[in-house]
Amino acid sequence: MSKTRVVIVGGTGYLGQHLLRSFADNLQANFPLALAFTHRSIHPPKALLNAIPQALHFQVDLSTGDGLNAISDVFGQPDVVINCAALSVPRVCEMDPEAAMSINVPTTLVKWLSSFREDTLLIHLSTDQVYEGTKSFYKEEDETVPVNTYGKSKVEAEHYVSANCQNFAILRSSIIYGPQTLSPVPKSLPIQWMDSVLAKGEALDFFHDEFRCPVFVKDLVAVIQILTNQWISEAKQVQLILNVGGPDRLSRVQMAEAVAHVRGYNTSLIKPVSASSVDRGVKSPSDISMDITKLIQTTGISPTSYTEGVRLTLEAEDRS
């Protein structure tokens, strides 16, 4: 049986590392799989290389495409490419829109894929911030009206992928939360941050009027695994856009309260404030909660509740 070749673009990031670990588990289970990932820095983290020695790694600059041809030359044409790479901090995107567009719109990646003779499935990570935020539970068919540069770059990416790829799955992800990665990522993780500030016993402000559907990272990984397996087994055209969120519509206050309840912290430390009271240097949508009916119908997944995801995350942190 020929091996399924999977490339994770942005494999050293938060989602990328969780995907690598999950696909590596398939390798250990003797699943016919070849695995590779890309990284932007000269050397990927040693902890990641030591944990997943089976995976090949390639330095790639998505803004120029440098390094992509080395993947097909050395690793071979991939069956599935999962694009997790992005400039994903809205404030940073607002300060440098050109960089946001050059990294977040995968023109070089798609052009590389279009050079192959055989079909490759591109699983592309998008965001809930493509929505305007003026109502609750957006459906995939709703109009995309982003309010900031980050959202605009991801809408442009969606348009480019859908116009130029024969086979694609675009995943509009909400806030991703869960355990830390094999090689800890530098960015602050939401549950871990809330846990650390509440543990100090100091009062802190949280927004009560911005709503999301946070998704447990292992659910998002499972969705990508399912889509990969469906593509390999069914070998039919895929052109798909999915909302990928958790089952709960939550404000930042409610997210923090769940952490407090699991840990036994005093919830009076959580001070509700309006998002409009803080200047974050970027406009943020008020309510980008998503309807995930299509996700459940397509994948059969049973999304983890936020409270259960918090419990699993904190248990993993306590064990590490």
Secondary structure, DSSP 4 states (H G I P E B T S, - for coil): -PPEEEEEETTTSHHHHHHHHHHHHHHHTT-SEEEEEEESSSS--HHHHHH-TTSEEEE-BTTTTBTHHHHHHHT---SEEEE------HHHHHH-HHHHHHHHS-HHHHHHHHT-SS--EEEEEEEGGGS--BSSSB-TTSPP--SSHHHHHHHHHHHHHHHH-SSEEEEEE--EE-SPPSS--SSPPHHHHHHHHHHTT--EEEESS-EE--EEHHHHHHHHHHHHHHHHHH----EEEEEE--S--EEHHHHHHHHHHHHT--GGGEEEE-GGGS--SS---SB--B--HHHHHHH---PPPHHHHHHHHHHHHHH-
